[in-house]
Amino acid sequence: MKLVIVGSGYVGLVTGACFSEFGYETICVDKDQDRINQLNSGVCPFYEPGMEDLLKKHLKNTKLLSFSTSLSESIHKADIVFITVGTPSRRLEDDADLKYVWAVAEEISHNIKKYCLVVTKSTVPVGTSNEIKRIIEKTVPKENFDVVSNPEFLREGSAINDFMRPDRVVIGTDNKKSENIMRELYRPLYLRETPLFVTSIESSEIIKYASNSFLATKISFINEVSDLCEVVGANVQDVSDAMGIDQRIGPKFLNAGPGYGGSCFPKDVKAFISTAKKFDTNLSIINAVHESNKKRVIKIVDKIEKNTKKNSSLTMLGLSFKPNTDDIRESTSIKIANLLNDKGYQIKCYDPEAMENVKNEKYNFHFYDTAIEACRDTNAIIIGTEWNEFRALNLNDIGKIVNEKIIFDLRNIYNKDEVIKIGYKYYGTGK
């Protein structure tokens, strides 16, 4: 099978590279000429462990992977076309902006010459795939195409493993022909006994939003529990560990912190709420999750402000929304740092991978090449992202170069008693 991936952002590029690893001839299409030039040279435009190795392998060695700016030229060769373009939140509204999806659907409709399966992999509200079908069938005979929903469940920082060893593959379809094609496409995963879940297109679209919203709910839940733990003298890590042993609950996404961020959870929660409203349904729990997460950053800023000198220097270690990625979209670290800066604090920053992305946003921060340099002459250290290198910091040595020995451990990566023992004031999350 020959595949075309429309959109060479995070989802599209990971999808294309991994399908090449399965042995499929894959073309990734993007209108951004600079990005295509970069990819053709074997350089990944974002940080994701293992991606550049896959690019070099299939671009230069197997030649199964290629890149193009022309969908019209690429689609003639395709058995399956994946739509992986972005669906960001609208600037003034909470629903998903589908303009890129509609544009791709329109372009596809003018270039299908033989039977082609069109697969929606972008995260889209329920009803989107059926609308794509309506757009295409204006110019393409019904027998020449089908539309399938196949949502992605990729986590930044572990996307390749998530694609190669997924918990499940979800396929939303309304006919057997397209189901059989998708089963054949994912046949390499059968050897790994990956569950392949076939359902209606509508169910498939809701599965993605419901999954992300549930995970966001777990995060907000344990964050609110951590607030209670701080007040009564309990330890949220003990609470979450004990809860997670219960198989009905599970341990994942029960780590208290500054709230959820990134490219998926914030926009997907908002889009899920917005979609429900359009169908006159109130997702009250999800609404509460959204509101709780918005307040989370403000609570943390208030906590830091109450326990530091006004207008002093603060060091933010970690700027990406999570470790093992350079993605800063909806990063809670940056939100906290920016609010503190607005209150008069001098913000010193370090991140192993996300520094350039933050610099491009022109925040009023001071950037340093190492964590130690960022800590020099600071009045408090804030652990914003749990990169592994921060776990190994020599706090004794750092204690000699700071103005005040204060740590706000937003990710609970340190042992409270040990940090206090060496002379720091320690403020964890929920302990």
Residue pairs with C-beta under 8 A, 6 or more apart in sequence:
1 24
1 25
1 79
1 80
1 184
1 185
2 24
2 25
2 26
2 27
2 77
2 78
2 79
2 80
3 16
3 19
3 24
3 25
3 26
3 27
3 78
3 79
3 80
3 81
3 82
4 26
4 27
4 28
4 29
4 71
4 74
4 75
4 77
4 78
4 80
4 81
4 82
5 12
5 13
5 15
5 16
5 19
5 26
5 27
5 28
5 29
5 82
5 84
6 12
6 29
6 71
6 81
6 82
6 83
6 84
6 85
6 104
6 108
7 28
7 29
7 30
7 83
7 84
7 85
7 86
7 100
7 104
7 122
8 16
8 28
8 29
8 30
8 32
8 35
8 36
8 39
8 67
9 30
9 84
9 85
9 86
10 46
10 48
10 154
10 156
10 159
10 263
10 327
11 84
11 121
11 122
11 152
11 154
12 28
12 30
12 82
12 84
12 85
12 121
13 28
13 39
13 44
13 45
13 51
14 48
14 51
14 154
14 159
14 160
14 163
15 82
15 84
15 121
15 152
15 163
16 26
16 27
16 28
16 65
17 26
17 51
17 54
17 55
17 58
17 65
17 160
18 54
18 160
18 163
18 164
19 26
20 26
20 54
20 58
20 62
20 64
20 65
21 54
21 57
21 58
21 164
22 188
23 64
23 188
24 64
24 185
25 64
26 58
26 64
26 65
26 66
27 66
27 67
27 68
27 74
27 77
27 78
28 39
28 65
28 66
28 67
28 68
29 67
29 68
29 69
29 70
29 71
29 74
30 36
30 67
30 69
31 69
32 69
33 69
35 45
36 67
36 68
36 69
38 45
39 45
39 55
39 59
39 67
40 59
40 67
42 52
42 55
42 56
42 59
42 60
43 52
43 55
44 51
44 52
44 55
46 325
46 326
46 327
47 324
47 325
47 326
47 353
47 354
48 156
48 157
48 159
48 160
48 324
48 325
49 157
49 158
49 160
49 324
50 160
51 159
51 160
54 160
55 65
58 64
58 65
59 65
59 66
68 74
71 104
71 107
71 108
71 111
72 107
72 110
72 111
75 81
75 108
75 111
75 112
75 116
76 111
76 113
78 116
79 116
79 117
79 181
80 116
80 117
80 118
80 119
80 181
80 185
81 108
81 116
81 117
81 118
81 119
82 119
82 121
82 150
83 101
83 104
83 105
83 118
83 119
83 120
83 121
83 122
83 132
84 121
84 122
84 152
85 100
85 101
85 104
85 122
86 100
86 122
87 96
87 97
87 98
87 100
87 101
87 122
87 123
87 124
87 267
87 271
88 96
88 97
88 267
89 95
89 96
89 97
89 266
89 267
89 270
89 271
90 96
90 97
93 274
94 270
94 271
94 273
94 274
95 125
95 270
95 271
95 274
95 275
95 278
96 123
96 124
96 125
96 267
96 271
96 274
98 124
98 125
98 128
101 120
101 122
101 124
101 128
101 132
102 131
102 135
105 118
105 131
105 132
105 135
105 136
106 135
108 116
108 118
108 136
109 135
109 136
109 138
109 139
109 140
110 139
112 136
112 140
112 144
112 145
114 144
115 143
115 144
115 145
116 144
116 145
117 145
117 146
117 147
117 148
117 178
117 181
117 182
118 132
118 136
118 145
118 146
118 147
118 148
119 147
119 148
119 149
119 150
119 182
120 128
120 129
120 132
120 147
120 148
120 149
120 150
120 205
121 150
121 151
121 152
123 151
123 152
123 208
123 209
123 212
123 264
123 268
123 271
124 149
124 205
125 205
125 209
125 271
125 274
125 275
126 202
126 205
126 206
126 209
126 275
127 202
127 205
128 205
129 147
129 148
129 149
129 172
129 201
129 204
129 205
130 147
130 201
130 202
132 147
133 147
136 145
136 147
137 145
146 173
146 175
146 177
146 178
147 178
147 201
148 171
148 172
148 173
148 178
148 182
148 201
149 170
149 171
149 172
149 173
149 201
149 204
149 205
150 169
150 170
150 171
150 172
150 182
150 204
151 170
151 204
151 205
151 207
151 208
152 208
153 162
153 166
153 167
153 168
153 170
153 208
153 211
154 162
154 163
155 162
156 262
156 263
156 322
156 324
156 325
156 327
157 322
157 323
157 324
157 325
158 324
165 192
165 194
166 189
166 194
167 194
167 195
168 194
168 195
168 196
168 197
169 186
169 189
169 194
169 195
169 196
169 197
170 197
170 199
170 204
170 207
170 208
171 179
171 182
171 183
171 196
171 197
171 198
171 199
171 204
172 198
172 199
172 200
172 201
172 202
172 203
172 204
172 205
173 179
173 182
173 198
173 200
173 201
174 200
174 201
179 198
183 196
186 194
186 196
189 196
190 196
199 207
208 268
209 268
209 271
209 272
209 275
210 272
212 264
212 265
212 268
212 269
212 272
213 268
213 269
213 272
213 283
213 286
213 289
215 253
215 265
216 260
216 265
216 268
216 269
216 286
216 289
216 293
217 285
217 286
217 289
218 252
218 253
218 254
219 253
219 255
219 257
219 259
219 260
219 265
219 293
220 259
220 260
220 288
220 289
220 292
220 293
220 296
222 236
222 239
222 240
222 253
222 254
222 255
222 256
222 430
223 256
223 257
223 259
223 292
223 293
223 296
223 429
224 292
225 236
225 239
225 240
225 256
225 430
226 236
226 256
226 429
226 430
226 431
227 299
227 430
228 234
229 235
229 236
229 239
229 430
229 431
230 236
230 429
230 430
230 431
234 430
234 431
235 430
235 431
236 256
236 412
236 429
236 430
236 431
237 256
237 412
237 430
237 431
239 430
240 251
240 254
240 255
240 256
241 251
243 249
243 251
243 254
244 250
244 251
244 252
244 254
245 251
255 411
255 412
256 412
256 429
256 430
257 332
257 410
257 411
257 412
257 429
258 296
258 297
258 300
258 332
258 333
258 336
258 384
258 410
258 411
258 429
259 293
259 296
259 297
259 332
260 266
260 293
260 332
261 321
261 322
261 329
261 330
261 331
261 332
261 335
262 321
262 322
262 327
262 329
262 330
262 331
263 321
263 327
263 329
263 330
265 330
266 293
266 330
267 330
269 286
269 289
269 290
269 293
270 290
272 283
272 286
273 283
273 286
273 287
273 290
276 282
276 283
276 286
296 332
297 332
297 335
297 336
297 339
298 339
300 332
300 336
300 408
300 410
301 336
301 339
301 340
301 343
303 408
303 427
304 314
304 336
304 340
304 380
304 382
304 408
304 427
305 340
305 343
307 380
307 406
307 408
307 425
307 427
308 314
308 345
308 379
308 380
308 404
308 406
309 379
309 404
310 343
310 344
310 345
311 344
311 345
311 346
312 345
312 346
312 379
312 380
312 403
312 404
313 345
313 346
313 347
313 348
313 377
313 378
313 379
313 403
314 337
314 340
314 345
314 346
314 347
314 348
314 378
314 379
314 380
314 381
314 382
315 347
315 348
315 349
315 350
315 374
315 375
315 378
315 380
315 381
315 382
316 333
316 336
316 337
316 347
316 348
316 349
316 350
316 365
316 382
316 384
317 349
317 350
317 351
317 371
317 374
317 375
317 381
317 382
317 383
317 384
317 385
317 387
317 390
318 333
318 350
318 351
318 383
318 384
318 385
318 386
318 387
318 390
318 411
319 328
319 331
319 333
319 334
319 337
319 349
319 351
319 354
319 355
319 357
319 358
319 384
319 385
320 326
320 327
320 328
320 331
320 333
320 351
320 353
320 354
320 385
321 327
321 328
321 329
321 330
321 331
321 332
321 333
321 385
322 385
322 386
323 385
323 386
323 387
323 388
324 387
325 353
325 354
326 353
326 354
326 356
326 357
327 354
327 357
328 334
328 354
328 357
328 358
328 361
331 354
331 384
331 385
332 384
332 410
333 382
333 384
333 385
333 410
334 358
334 361
334 363
336 382
336 384
336 410
337 347
337 349
337 363
337 365
337 382
337 384
338 347
338 363
340 347
341 347
341 363
341 364
341 365
346 366
347 363
347 364
347 365
347 366
348 365
348 366
348 368
348 374
348 375
348 378
349 355
349 358
349 365
349 366
349 367
349 368
349 374
350 367
350 368
350 369
350 370
350 371
350 373
350 374
351 358
351 385
351 387
352 387
352 389
355 367
358 365
358 367
359 367
368 374
371 389
371 390
371 393
372 393
372 397
372 398
372 401
375 381
375 398
375 401
375 402
376 401
376 402
377 401
377 402
377 403
378 402
378 403
378 404
379 402
379 403
379 404
379 406
380 404
380 406
380 407
380 408
381 398
381 402
381 406
381 407
381 408
382 407
382 408
382 410
383 390
383 407
383 408
383 409
383 410
383 411
383 413
383 414
384 410
384 411
385 411
386 411
386 413
390 413
391 413
391 414
395 407
395 414
395 419
395 422
395 424
396 422
399 405
399 422
399 423
399 424
404 425
405 423
405 424
405 425
406 424
406 425
406 427
407 414
407 419
407 424
407 425
407 426
407 427
408 427
409 416
409 419
409 426
409 427
409 428
409 429
410 429
411 429
412 428
412 429
412 430
412 431
414 426
414 428
416 426
416 428
416 431
419 426
420 426
